[in-house]
């Protein structure tokens, strides 16, 4: 996302609407981009869908593999939890 959350959210939503690559990993990034923009309703809706569709997705473990920066990892996890992802 390179901290350009507006462009990231727009790109993620365009990808989603076209049926592009999808899955829990994409939903995680969609939530985080919307949360960073203060779009809580949109982010919360995606979290609800994520939890229902992928109840066993190990978010923290998966994200820890993708991020070298613990600050980036923690920011995304905080966004997810604030939007309703269970701990």
PyMOL Python script that loads the backbone (N, CA, C, O; Angstrom):
from pymol import cmd

cmd.read_pdbstr("""\
ATOM      1  N   UNK A   1       0.827  -1.191   0.000  1.00  0.00           N
ATOM      2  CA  UNK A   1       0.000   0.000   0.000  1.00  0.00           C
ATOM      3  C   UNK A   1       0.868   1.250   0.000  1.00  0.00           C
ATOM      4  O   UNK A   1       0.414   2.318  -0.411  1.00  0.00           O
ATOM      5  N   UNK A   2       2.099   1.130   0.452  1.00  0.00           N
ATOM      6  CA  UNK A   2       3.054   2.244   0.465  1.00  0.00           C
ATOM      7  C   UNK A   2       2.452   3.518   1.055  1.00  0.00           C
ATOM      8  O   UNK A   2       2.805   4.624   0.645  1.00  0.00           O
ATOM      9  N   UNK A   3       1.560   3.362   1.999  1.00  0.00           N
ATOM     10  CA  UNK A   3       0.889   4.458   2.702  1.00  0.00           C
ATOM     11  C   UNK A   3       0.057   5.364   1.800  1.00  0.00           C
ATOM     12  O   UNK A   3      -0.328   6.458   2.213  1.00  0.00           O
ATOM     13  N   UNK A   4      -0.221   4.928   0.585  1.00  0.00           N
ATOM     14  CA  UNK A   4      -1.162   5.635  -0.297  1.00  0.00           C
ATOM     15  C   UNK A   4      -2.480   4.869  -0.207  1.00  0.00           C
ATOM     16  O   UNK A   4      -2.865   4.142  -1.123  1.00  0.00           O
ATOM     17  N   UNK A   5      -3.156   5.056   0.928  1.00  0.00           N
ATOM     18  CA  UNK A   5      -4.315   4.238   1.250  1.00  0.00           C
ATOM     19  C   UNK A   5      -5.499   4.468   0.319  1.00  0.00           C
ATOM     20  O   UNK A   5      -6.257   3.540   0.036  1.00  0.00           O
ATOM     21  N   UNK A   6      -5.657   5.672  -0.148  1.00  0.00           N
ATOM     22  CA  UNK A   6      -6.761   5.974  -1.058  1.00  0.00           C
ATOM     23  C   UNK A   6      -6.613   5.188  -2.361  1.00  0.00           C
ATOM     24  O   UNK A   6      -7.561   4.548  -2.815  1.00  0.00           O
ATOM     25  N   UNK A   7      -5.436   5.238  -2.952  1.00  0.00           N
ATOM     26  CA  UNK A   7      -5.194   4.493  -4.188  1.00  0.00           C
ATOM     27  C   UNK A   7      -5.271   2.995  -3.933  1.00  0.00           C
ATOM     28  O   UNK A   7      -5.802   2.241  -4.749  1.00  0.00           O
ATOM     29  N   UNK A   8      -4.734   2.573  -2.795  1.00  0.00           N
ATOM     30  CA  UNK A   8      -4.766   1.145  -2.464  1.00  0.00           C
ATOM     31  C   UNK A   8      -6.207   0.659  -2.330  1.00  0.00           C
ATOM     32  O   UNK A   8      -6.570  -0.371  -2.898  1.00  0.00           O
ATOM     33  N   UNK A   9      -7.030   1.398  -1.582  1.00  0.00           N
ATOM     34  CA  UNK A   9      -8.425   0.988  -1.395  1.00  0.00           C
ATOM     35  C   UNK A   9      -9.151   0.933  -2.735  1.00  0.00           C
ATOM     36  O   UNK A   9      -9.907   0.000  -3.008  1.00  0.00           O
ATOM     37  N   UNK A  10      -8.914   1.934  -3.556  1.00  0.00           N
ATOM     38  CA  UNK A  10      -9.553   1.965  -4.878  1.00  0.00           C
ATOM     39  C   UNK A  10      -9.121   0.756  -5.715  1.00  0.00           C
ATOM     40  O   UNK A  10      -9.954   0.120  -6.361  1.00  0.00           O
ATOM     41  N   UNK A  11      -7.841   0.445  -5.703  1.00  0.00           N
ATOM     42  CA  UNK A  11      -7.331  -0.697  -6.471  1.00  0.00           C
ATOM     43  C   UNK A  11      -7.874  -2.021  -5.943  1.00  0.00           C
ATOM     44  O   UNK A  11      -8.270  -2.892  -6.718  1.00  0.00           O
ATOM     45  N   UNK A  12      -7.889  -2.166  -4.613  1.00  0.00           N
ATOM     46  CA  UNK A  12      -8.417  -3.400  -4.027  1.00  0.00           C
ATOM     47  C   UNK A  12      -9.891  -3.587  -4.369  1.00  0.00           C
ATOM     48  O   UNK A  12     -10.320  -4.697  -4.683  1.00  0.00           O
ATOM     49  N   UNK A  13     -10.666  -2.506  -4.309  1.00  0.00           N
ATOM     50  CA  UNK A  13     -12.096  -2.611  -4.612  1.00  0.00           C
ATOM     51  C   UNK A  13     -12.332  -2.888  -6.097  1.00  0.00           C
ATOM     52  O   UNK A  13     -13.238  -3.641  -6.454  1.00  0.00           O
ATOM     53  N   UNK A  14     -11.526  -2.284  -6.950  1.00  0.00           N
ATOM     54  CA  UNK A  14     -11.650  -2.556  -8.385  1.00  0.00           C
ATOM     55  C   UNK A  14     -11.339  -4.025  -8.657  1.00  0.00           C
ATOM     56  O   UNK A  14     -12.067  -4.689  -9.394  1.00  0.00           O
ATOM     57  N   UNK A  15     -10.272  -4.525  -8.071  1.00  0.00           N
ATOM     58  CA  UNK A  15      -9.911  -5.930  -8.207  1.00  0.00           C
ATOM     59  C   UNK A  15     -11.053  -6.820  -7.717  1.00  0.00           C
ATOM     60  O   UNK A  15     -11.412  -7.799  -8.372  1.00  0.00           O
ATOM     61  N   UNK A  16     -11.613  -6.475  -6.568  1.00  0.00           N
ATOM     62  CA  UNK A  16     -12.711  -7.253  -5.979  1.00  0.00           C
ATOM     63  C   UNK A  16     -13.936  -7.262  -6.892  1.00  0.00           C
ATOM     64  O   UNK A  16     -14.565  -8.301  -7.088  1.00  0.00           O
ATOM     65  N   UNK A  17     -14.267  -6.102  -7.445  1.00  0.00           N
ATOM     66  CA  UNK A  17     -15.465  -6.012  -8.294  1.00  0.00           C
ATOM     67  C   UNK A  17     -15.305  -6.779  -9.602  1.00  0.00           C
ATOM     68  O   UNK A  17     -16.290  -7.244 -10.174  1.00  0.00           O
ATOM     69  N   UNK A  18     -14.078  -6.911 -10.074  1.00  0.00           N
ATOM     70  CA  UNK A  18     -13.824  -7.658 -11.311  1.00  0.00           C
ATOM     71  C   UNK A  18     -13.632  -9.143 -11.067  1.00  0.00           C
ATOM     72  O   UNK A  18     -13.429  -9.909 -12.009  1.00  0.00           O
ATOM     73  N   UNK A  19     -13.695  -9.554  -9.811  1.00  0.00           N
ATOM     74  CA  UNK A  19     -13.504 -10.961  -9.493  1.00  0.00           C
ATOM     75  C   UNK A  19     -12.042 -11.376  -9.596  1.00  0.00           C
ATOM     76  O   UNK A  19     -11.728 -12.547  -9.813  1.00  0.00           O
ATOM     77  N   UNK A  20     -11.149 -10.394  -9.436  1.00  0.00           N
ATOM     78  CA  UNK A  20      -9.714 -10.660  -9.528  1.00  0.00           C
ATOM     79  C   UNK A  20      -9.260 -11.570  -8.408  1.00  0.00           C
ATOM     80  O   UNK A  20     -10.086 -12.159  -7.712  1.00  0.00           O
ATOM     81  N   UNK A  21      -7.965 -11.690  -8.228  1.00  0.00           N
ATOM     82  CA  UNK A  21      -7.493 -12.557  -7.153  1.00  0.00           C
ATOM     83  C   UNK A  21      -8.189 -12.204  -5.841  1.00  0.00           C
ATOM     84  O   UNK A  21      -8.290 -11.038  -5.460  1.00  0.00           O
ATOM     85  N   UNK A  22      -8.656 -13.228  -5.177  1.00  0.00           N
ATOM     86  CA  UNK A  22      -9.414 -13.008  -3.958  1.00  0.00           C
ATOM     87  C   UNK A  22      -8.970 -14.007  -2.899  1.00  0.00           C
ATOM     88  O   UNK A  22      -8.241 -14.956  -3.190  1.00  0.00           O
ATOM     89  N   UNK A  23      -9.401 -13.792  -1.716  1.00  0.00           N
ATOM     90  CA  UNK A  23      -9.075 -14.685  -0.619  1.00  0.00           C
ATOM     91  C   UNK A  23      -8.865 -13.880   0.635  1.00  0.00           C
ATOM     92  O   UNK A  23      -8.936 -12.651   0.611  1.00  0.00           O
ATOM     93  N   UNK A  24      -8.609 -14.556   1.723  1.00  0.00           N
ATOM     94  CA  UNK A  24      -8.484 -13.848   2.997  1.00  0.00           C
ATOM     95  C   UNK A  24      -7.336 -12.855   3.015  1.00  0.00           C
ATOM     96  O   UNK A  24      -7.438 -11.807   3.653  1.00  0.00           O
ATOM     97  N   UNK A  25      -6.251 -13.164   2.329  1.00  0.00           N
ATOM     98  CA  UNK A  25      -5.124 -12.238   2.302  1.00  0.00           C
ATOM     99  C   UNK A  25      -5.505 -10.917   1.643  1.00  0.00           C
ATOM    100  O   UNK A  25      -5.067  -9.861   2.100  1.00  0.00           O
ATOM    101  N   UNK A  26      -6.301 -10.949   0.592  1.00  0.00           N
ATOM    102  CA  UNK A  26      -6.741  -9.720  -0.068  1.00  0.00           C
ATOM    103  C   UNK A  26      -7.706  -8.958   0.835  1.00  0.00           C
ATOM    104  O   UNK A  26      -7.660  -7.730   0.896  1.00  0.00           O
ATOM    105  N   UNK A  27      -8.573  -9.676   1.532  1.00  0.00           N
ATOM    106  CA  UNK A  27      -9.515  -9.021   2.439  1.00  0.00           C
ATOM    107  C   UNK A  27      -8.793  -8.290   3.562  1.00  0.00           C
ATOM    108  O   UNK A  27      -9.216  -7.211   3.976  1.00  0.00           O
ATOM    109  N   UNK A  28      -7.709  -8.872   4.053  1.00  0.00           N
ATOM    110  CA  UNK A  28      -6.925  -8.236   5.111  1.00  0.00           C
ATOM    111  C   UNK A  28      -6.432  -6.866   4.639  1.00  0.00           C
ATOM    112  O   UNK A  28      -6.529  -5.881   5.371  1.00  0.00           O
ATOM    113  N   UNK A  29      -5.910  -6.810   3.431  1.00  0.00           N
ATOM    114  CA  UNK A  29      -5.394  -5.545   2.915  1.00  0.00           C
ATOM    115  C   UNK A  29      -6.519  -4.560   2.592  1.00  0.00           C
ATOM    116  O   UNK A  29      -6.353  -3.351   2.757  1.00  0.00           O
ATOM    117  N   UNK A  30      -7.655  -5.071   2.134  1.00  0.00           N
ATOM    118  CA  UNK A  30      -8.817  -4.201   1.901  1.00  0.00           C
ATOM    119  C   UNK A  30      -9.249  -3.553   3.206  1.00  0.00           C
ATOM    120  O   UNK A  30      -9.477  -2.345   3.255  1.00  0.00           O
ATOM    121  N   UNK A  31      -9.363  -4.350   4.267  1.00  0.00           N
ATOM    122  CA  UNK A  31      -9.762  -3.824   5.572  1.00  0.00           C
ATOM    123  C   UNK A  31      -8.794  -2.745   6.030  1.00  0.00           C
ATOM    124  O   UNK A  31      -9.207  -1.663   6.446  1.00  0.00           O
ATOM    125  N   UNK A  32      -7.518  -3.043   5.953  1.00  0.00           N
ATOM    126  CA  UNK A  32      -6.528  -2.106   6.459  1.00  0.00           C
ATOM    127  C   UNK A  32      -6.557  -0.789   5.694  1.00  0.00           C
ATOM    128  O   UNK A  32      -6.466   0.276   6.306  1.00  0.00           O
ATOM    129  N   UNK A  33      -6.680  -0.837   4.382  1.00  0.00           N
ATOM    130  CA  UNK A  33      -6.724   0.396   3.585  1.00  0.00           C
ATOM    131  C   UNK A  33      -7.940   1.234   3.967  1.00  0.00           C
ATOM    132  O   UNK A  33      -7.824   2.443   4.163  1.00  0.00           O
ATOM    133  N   UNK A  34      -9.101   0.597   4.074  1.00  0.00           N
ATOM    134  CA  UNK A  34     -10.314   1.341   4.442  1.00  0.00           C
ATOM    135  C   UNK A  34     -10.226   1.876   5.869  1.00  0.00           C
ATOM    136  O   UNK A  34     -10.678   2.988   6.145  1.00  0.00           O
ATOM    137  N   UNK A  35      -9.654   1.101   6.764  1.00  0.00           N
ATOM    138  CA  UNK A  35      -9.508   1.554   8.152  1.00  0.00           C
ATOM    139  C   UNK A  35      -8.586   2.766   8.224  1.00  0.00           C
ATOM    140  O   UNK A  35      -8.868   3.715   8.955  1.00  0.00           O
ATOM    141  N   UNK A  36      -7.498   2.743   7.481  1.00  0.00           N
ATOM    142  CA  UNK A  36      -6.573   3.878   7.471  1.00  0.00           C
ATOM    143  C   UNK A  36      -7.249   5.145   6.955  1.00  0.00           C
ATOM    144  O   UNK A  36      -6.875   6.252   7.343  1.00  0.00           O
ATOM    145  N   UNK A  37      -8.236   4.986   6.088  1.00  0.00           N
ATOM    146  CA  UNK A  37      -8.980   6.125   5.540  1.00  0.00           C
ATOM    147  C   UNK A  37     -10.142   6.550   6.436  1.00  0.00           C
ATOM    148  O   UNK A  37     -10.840   7.519   6.139  1.00  0.00           O
ATOM    149  N   UNK A  38     -10.346   5.817   7.537  1.00  0.00           N
ATOM    150  CA  UNK A  38     -11.446   6.133   8.444  1.00  0.00           C
ATOM    151  C   UNK A  38     -12.782   5.620   7.962  1.00  0.00           C
ATOM    152  O   UNK A  38     -13.824   6.042   8.464  1.00  0.00           O
ATOM    153  N   UNK A  39     -12.773   4.726   7.008  1.00  0.00           N
ATOM    154  CA  UNK A  39     -14.005   4.154   6.441  1.00  0.00           C
ATOM    155  C   UNK A  39     -14.378   2.904   7.227  1.00  0.00           C
ATOM    156  O   UNK A  39     -14.275   1.775   6.747  1.00  0.00           O
ATOM    157  N   UNK A  40     -14.814   3.157   8.455  1.00  0.00           N
ATOM    158  CA  UNK A  40     -15.060   2.066   9.410  1.00  0.00           C
ATOM    159  C   UNK A  40     -16.174   1.118   8.969  1.00  0.00           C
ATOM    160  O   UNK A  40     -16.066  -0.096   9.147  1.00  0.00           O
ATOM    161  N   UNK A  41     -17.228   1.662   8.404  1.00  0.00           N
ATOM    162  CA  UNK A  41     -18.344   0.808   7.998  1.00  0.00           C
ATOM    163  C   UNK A  41     -17.909  -0.179   6.914  1.00  0.00           C
ATOM    164  O   UNK A  41     -18.222  -1.367   6.988  1.00  0.00           O
ATOM    165  N   UNK A  42     -17.196   0.312   5.923  1.00  0.00           N
ATOM    166  CA  UNK A  42     -16.695  -0.542   4.845  1.00  0.00           C
ATOM    167  C   UNK A  42     -15.723  -1.579   5.397  1.00  0.00           C
ATOM    168  O   UNK A  42     -15.822  -2.762   5.074  1.00  0.00           O
ATOM    169  N   UNK A  43     -14.790  -1.135   6.225  1.00  0.00           N
ATOM    170  CA  UNK A  43     -13.799  -2.044   6.802  1.00  0.00           C
ATOM    171  C   UNK A  43     -14.477  -3.104   7.671  1.00  0.00           C
ATOM    172  O   UNK A  43     -14.134  -4.283   7.592  1.00  0.00           O
ATOM    173  N   UNK A  44     -15.427  -2.692   8.488  1.00  0.00           N
ATOM    174  CA  UNK A  44     -16.144  -3.635   9.350  1.00  0.00           C
ATOM    175  C   UNK A  44     -16.918  -4.669   8.568  1.00  0.00           C
ATOM    176  O   UNK A  44     -16.979  -5.835   8.961  1.00  0.00           O
ATOM    177  N   UNK A  45     -17.510  -4.253   7.467  1.00  0.00           N
ATOM    178  CA  UNK A  45     -18.248  -5.175   6.610  1.00  0.00           C
ATOM    179  C   UNK A  45     -17.322  -6.234   6.014  1.00  0.00           C
ATOM    180  O   UNK A  45     -17.681  -7.408   5.926  1.00  0.00           O
ATOM    181  N   UNK A  46     -16.142  -5.809   5.610  1.00  0.00           N
ATOM    182  CA  UNK A  46     -15.176  -6.754   5.041  1.00  0.00           C
ATOM    183  C   UNK A  46     -14.699  -7.725   6.116  1.00  0.00           C
ATOM    184  O   UNK A  46     -14.533  -8.915   5.846  1.00  0.00           O
ATOM    185  N   UNK A  47     -14.477  -7.227   7.335  1.00  0.00           N
ATOM    186  CA  UNK A  47     -14.058  -8.105   8.436  1.00  0.00           C
ATOM    187  C   UNK A  47     -15.134  -9.157   8.696  1.00  0.00           C
ATOM    188  O   UNK A  47     -14.814 -10.333   8.867  1.00  0.00           O
ATOM    189  N   UNK A  48     -16.380  -8.758   8.727  1.00  0.00           N
ATOM    190  CA  UNK A  48     -17.465  -9.725   8.965  1.00  0.00           C
ATOM    191  C   UNK A  48     -17.454 -10.810   7.899  1.00  0.00           C
ATOM    192  O   UNK A  48     -17.600 -11.992   8.210  1.00  0.00           O
ATOM    193  N   UNK A  49     -17.284 -10.416   6.657  1.00  0.00           N
ATOM    194  CA  UNK A  49     -17.228 -11.378   5.558  1.00  0.00           C
ATOM    195  C   UNK A  49     -16.010 -12.289   5.688  1.00  0.00           C
ATOM    196  O   UNK A  49     -16.100 -13.495   5.456  1.00  0.00           O
ATOM    197  N   UNK A  50     -14.885 -11.711   6.057  1.00  0.00           N
ATOM    198  CA  UNK A  50     -13.652 -12.480   6.232  1.00  0.00           C
ATOM    199  C   UNK A  50     -13.831 -13.551   7.307  1.00  0.00           C
ATOM    200  O   UNK A  50     -13.471 -14.710   7.104  1.00  0.00           O
ATOM    201  N   UNK A  51     -14.382 -13.157   8.433  1.00  0.00           N
ATOM    202  CA  UNK A  51     -14.573 -14.097   9.548  1.00  0.00           C
ATOM    203  C   UNK A  51     -15.558 -15.204   9.169  1.00  0.00           C
ATOM    204  O   UNK A  51     -15.350 -16.364   9.524  1.00  0.00           O
ATOM    205  N   UNK A  52     -16.617 -14.857   8.457  1.00  0.00           N
ATOM    206  CA  UNK A  52     -17.604 -15.861   8.050  1.00  0.00           C
ATOM    207  C   UNK A  52     -17.048 -16.799   6.980  1.00  0.00           C
ATOM    208  O   UNK A  52     -17.276 -18.007   7.032  1.00  0.00           O
ATOM    209  N   UNK A  53     -16.330 -16.249   6.023  1.00  0.00           N
ATOM    210  CA  UNK A  53     -15.839 -17.054   4.903  1.00  0.00           C
ATOM    211  C   UNK A  53     -14.597 -17.874   5.241  1.00  0.00           C
ATOM    212  O   UNK A  53     -14.404 -18.966   4.706  1.00  0.00           O
ATOM    213  N   UNK A  54     -13.764 -17.351   6.122  1.00  0.00           N
ATOM    214  CA  UNK A  54     -12.495 -18.004   6.441  1.00  0.00           C
ATOM    215  C   UNK A  54     -12.279 -18.030   7.958  1.00  0.00           C
ATOM    216  O   UNK A  54     -11.356 -17.387   8.458  1.00  0.00           O
ATOM    217  N   UNK A  55     -13.109 -18.756   8.687  1.00  0.00           N
ATOM    218  CA  UNK A  55     -13.028 -18.718  10.158  1.00  0.00           C
ATOM    219  C   UNK A  55     -11.708 -19.240  10.720  1.00  0.00           C
ATOM    220  O   UNK A  55     -11.349 -18.898  11.847  1.00  0.00           O
ATOM    221  N   UNK A  56     -10.988 -20.049   9.973  1.00  0.00           N
ATOM    222  CA  UNK A  56      -9.749 -20.628  10.485  1.00  0.00           C
ATOM    223  C   UNK A  56      -8.500 -19.954   9.917  1.00  0.00           C
ATOM    224  O   UNK A  56      -7.388 -20.449  10.106  1.00  0.00           O
ATOM    225  N   UNK A  57      -8.676 -18.834   9.224  1.00  0.00           N
ATOM    226  CA  UNK A  57      -7.526 -18.140   8.645  1.00  0.00           C
ATOM    227  C   UNK A  57      -6.676 -17.543   9.761  1.00  0.00           C
ATOM    228  O   UNK A  57      -7.156 -16.724  10.544  1.00  0.00           O
ATOM    229  N   UNK A  58      -5.423 -17.953   9.832  1.00  0.00           N
ATOM    230  CA  UNK A  58      -4.499 -17.500  10.883  1.00  0.00           C
ATOM    231  C   UNK A  58      -3.874 -16.170  10.447  1.00  0.00           C
ATOM    232  O   UNK A  58      -2.761 -16.136   9.923  1.00  0.00           O
ATOM    233  N   UNK A  59      -4.600 -15.095  10.672  1.00  0.00           N
ATOM    234  CA  UNK A  59      -4.205 -13.781  10.178  1.00  0.00           C
ATOM    235  C   UNK A  59      -2.823 -13.377  10.663  1.00  0.00           C
ATOM    236  O   UNK A  59      -1.960 -13.041   9.853  1.00  0.00           O
ATOM    237  N   UNK A  60      -2.602 -13.405  11.952  1.00  0.00           N
ATOM    238  CA  UNK A  60      -1.333 -12.916  12.484  1.00  0.00           C
ATOM    239  C   UNK A  60      -0.160 -13.740  11.971  1.00  0.00           C
ATOM    240  O   UNK A  60       0.859 -13.184  11.561  1.00  0.00           O
ATOM    241  N   UNK A  61      -0.295 -15.030  11.993  1.00  0.00           N
ATOM    242  CA  UNK A  61       0.792 -15.896  11.525  1.00  0.00           C
ATOM    243  C   UNK A  61       1.091 -15.653  10.047  1.00  0.00           C
ATOM    244  O   UNK A  61       2.254 -15.588   9.650  1.00  0.00           O
ATOM    245  N   UNK A  62       0.046 -15.520   9.238  1.00  0.00           N
ATOM    246  CA  UNK A  62       0.225 -15.285   7.804  1.00  0.00           C
ATOM    247  C   UNK A  62       0.872 -13.937   7.543  1.00  0.00           C
ATOM    248  O   UNK A  62       1.812 -13.834   6.754  1.00  0.00           O
ATOM    249  N   UNK A  63       0.370 -12.907   8.204  1.00  0.00           N
ATOM    250  CA  UNK A  63       0.930 -11.572   7.995  1.00  0.00           C
ATOM    251  C   UNK A  63       2.381 -11.483   8.457  1.00  0.00           C
ATOM    252  O   UNK A  63       3.186 -10.779   7.848  1.00  0.00           O
ATOM    253  N   UNK A  64       2.712 -12.188   9.519  1.00  0.00           N
ATOM    254  CA  UNK A  64       4.083 -12.148  10.028  1.00  0.00           C
ATOM    255  C   UNK A  64       5.081 -12.654   8.986  1.00  0.00           C
ATOM    256  O   UNK A  64       6.246 -12.256   9.002  1.00  0.00           O
ATOM    257  N   UNK A  65       4.639 -13.517   8.093  1.00  0.00           N
ATOM    258  CA  UNK A  65       5.512 -14.011   7.024  1.00  0.00           C
ATOM    259  C   UNK A  65       5.749 -12.957   5.952  1.00  0.00           C
ATOM    260  O   UNK A  65       6.779 -12.983   5.277  1.00  0.00           O
ATOM    261  N   UNK A  66       4.814 -12.035   5.788  1.00  0.00           N
ATOM    262  CA  UNK A  66       4.876 -11.072   4.691  1.00  0.00           C
ATOM    263  C   UNK A  66       5.570  -9.774   5.048  1.00  0.00           C
ATOM    264  O   UNK A  66       6.036  -9.066   4.155  1.00  0.00           O
ATOM    265  N   UNK A  67       5.653  -9.441   6.320  1.00  0.00           N
ATOM    266  CA  UNK A  67       6.173  -8.138   6.725  1.00  0.00           C
ATOM    267  C   UNK A  67       7.471  -8.267   7.503  1.00  0.00           C
ATOM    268  O   UNK A  67       7.553  -9.005   8.485  1.00  0.00           O
ATOM    269  N   UNK A  68       8.470  -7.546   7.055  1.00  0.00           N
ATOM    270  CA  UNK A  68       9.718  -7.483   7.804  1.00  0.00           C
ATOM    271  C   UNK A  68       9.589  -6.487   8.950  1.00  0.00           C
ATOM    272  O   UNK A  68      10.178  -6.669  10.015  1.00  0.00           O
ATOM    273  N   UNK A  69       8.820  -5.445   8.720  1.00  0.00           N
ATOM    274  CA  UNK A  69       8.653  -4.387   9.719  1.00  0.00           C
ATOM    275  C   UNK A  69       7.577  -4.780  10.727  1.00  0.00           C
ATOM    276  O   UNK A  69       6.424  -5.014  10.364  1.00  0.00           O
ATOM    277  N   UNK A  70       7.970  -4.847  11.989  1.00  0.00           N
ATOM    278  CA  UNK A  70       6.977  -5.160  13.017  1.00  0.00           C
ATOM    279  C   UNK A  70       6.000  -3.996  13.187  1.00  0.00           C
ATOM    280  O   UNK A  70       4.858  -4.204  13.597  1.00  0.00           O
ATOM    281  N   UNK A  71       6.438  -2.772  12.874  1.00  0.00           N
ATOM    282  CA  UNK A  71       5.534  -1.618  12.956  1.00  0.00           C
ATOM    283  C   UNK A  71       4.409  -1.745  11.940  1.00  0.00           C
ATOM    284  O   UNK A  71       3.245  -1.509  12.264  1.00  0.00           O
ATOM    285  N   UNK A  72       4.756  -2.121  10.701  1.00  0.00           N
ATOM    286  CA  UNK A  72       3.733  -2.305   9.658  1.00  0.00           C
ATOM    287  C   UNK A  72       2.787  -3.439  10.031  1.00  0.00           C
ATOM    288  O   UNK A  72       1.569  -3.319   9.901  1.00  0.00           O
ATOM    289  N   UNK A  73       3.360  -4.528  10.491  1.00  0.00           N
ATOM    290  CA  UNK A  73       2.547  -5.673  10.910  1.00  0.00           C
ATOM    291  C   UNK A  73       1.586  -5.268  12.018  1.00  0.00           C
ATOM    292  O   UNK A  73       0.397  -5.580  11.951  1.00  0.00           O
ATOM    293  N   UNK A  74       2.082  -4.586  13.021  1.00  0.00           N
ATOM    294  CA  UNK A  74       1.236  -4.201  14.152  1.00  0.00           C
ATOM    295  C   UNK A  74       0.147  -3.222  13.729  1.00  0.00           C
ATOM    296  O   UNK A  74      -0.982  -3.310  14.212  1.00  0.00           O
ATOM    297  N   UNK A  75       0.470  -2.291  12.835  1.00  0.00           N
ATOM    298  CA  UNK A  75      -0.535  -1.320  12.365  1.00  0.00           C
ATOM    299  C   UNK A  75      -1.682  -2.041  11.662  1.00  0.00           C
ATOM    300  O   UNK A  75      -2.848  -1.723  11.895  1.00  0.00           O
ATOM    301  N   UNK A  76      -1.362  -3.003  10.809  1.00  0.00           N
ATOM    302  CA  UNK A  76      -2.407  -3.736  10.098  1.00  0.00           C
ATOM    303  C   UNK A  76      -3.221  -4.580  11.073  1.00  0.00           C
ATOM    304  O   UNK A  76      -4.449  -4.610  10.990  1.00  0.00           O
ATOM    305  N   UNK A  77      -2.553  -5.261  11.991  1.00  0.00           N
ATOM    306  CA  UNK A  77      -3.292  -6.062  12.981  1.00  0.00           C
ATOM    307  C   UNK A  77      -4.187  -5.184  13.846  1.00  0.00           C
ATOM    308  O   UNK A  77      -5.325  -5.552  14.138  1.00  0.00           O
ATOM    309  N   UNK A  78      -3.686  -4.037  14.253  1.00  0.00           N
ATOM    310  CA  UNK A  78      -4.508  -3.112  15.038  1.00  0.00           C
ATOM    311  C   UNK A  78      -5.733  -2.679  14.251  1.00  0.00           C
ATOM    312  O   UNK A  78      -6.836  -2.634  14.796  1.00  0.00           O
ATOM    313  N   UNK A  79      -5.552  -2.359  12.973  1.00  0.00           N
ATOM    314  CA  UNK A  79      -6.689  -1.979  12.129  1.00  0.00           C
ATOM    315  C   UNK A  79      -7.718  -3.099  12.075  1.00  0.00           C
ATOM    316  O   UNK A  79      -8.917  -2.853  12.210  1.00  0.00           O
ATOM    317  N   UNK A  80      -7.259  -4.315  11.881  1.00  0.00           N
ATOM    318  CA  UNK A  80      -8.167  -5.456  11.788  1.00  0.00           C
ATOM    319  C   UNK A  80      -8.938  -5.662  13.087  1.00  0.00           C
ATOM    320  O   UNK A  80     -10.150  -5.880  13.061  1.00  0.00           O
ATOM    321  N   UNK A  81      -8.256  -5.597  14.206  1.00  0.00           N
ATOM    322  CA  UNK A  81      -8.906  -5.819  15.494  1.00  0.00           C
ATOM    323  C   UNK A  81      -9.883  -4.677  15.828  1.00  0.00           C
ATOM    324  O   UNK A  81     -10.957  -4.922  16.377  1.00  0.00           O
ATOM    325  N   UNK A  82      -9.518  -3.461  15.504  1.00  0.00           N
ATOM    326  CA  UNK A  82     -10.438  -2.337  15.741  1.00  0.00           C
ATOM    327  C   UNK A  82     -11.711  -2.461  14.909  1.00  0.00           C
ATOM    328  O   UNK A  82     -12.764  -1.949  15.289  1.00  0.00           O
ATOM    329  N   UNK A  83     -11.607  -3.135  13.784  1.00  0.00           N
ATOM    330  CA  UNK A  83     -12.771  -3.309  12.915  1.00  0.00           C
ATOM    331  C   UNK A  83     -13.558  -4.578  13.217  1.00  0.00           C
ATOM    332  O   UNK A  83     -14.529  -4.890  12.528  1.00  0.00           O
ATOM    333  N   UNK A  84     -13.136  -5.313  14.254  1.00  0.00           N
ATOM    334  CA  UNK A  84     -13.940  -6.447  14.717  1.00  0.00           C
ATOM    335  C   UNK A  84     -13.337  -7.807  14.527  1.00  0.00           C
ATOM    336  O   UNK A  84     -13.981  -8.800  14.866  1.00  0.00           O
ATOM    337  N   UNK A  85     -12.124  -7.913  13.998  1.00  0.00           N
ATOM    338  CA  UNK A  85     -11.514  -9.235  13.873  1.00  0.00           C
ATOM    339  C   UNK A  85     -11.191  -9.755  15.268  1.00  0.00           C
ATOM    340  O   UNK A  85     -10.523  -9.075  16.048  1.00  0.00           O
ATOM    341  N   UNK A  86     -11.663 -10.962  15.585  1.00  0.00           N
ATOM    342  CA  UNK A  86     -11.393 -11.514  16.918  1.00  0.00           C
ATOM    343  C   UNK A  86      -9.895 -11.706  17.143  1.00  0.00           C
ATOM    344  O   UNK A  86      -9.141 -11.981  16.210  1.00  0.00           O
ATOM    345  N   UNK A  87      -9.486 -11.556  18.387  1.00  0.00           N
ATOM    346  CA  UNK A  87      -8.072 -11.781  18.747  1.00  0.00           C
ATOM    347  C   UNK A  87      -7.828 -13.236  18.997  1.00  0.00           C
ATOM    348  O   UNK A  87      -6.704 -13.628  19.311  1.00  0.00           O
TER     349      UNK A  87
END
""", "prot")
cmd.dss("prot")
cmd.show_as("cartoon", "prot")
cmd.util.cbc("prot")
cmd.orient("prot")
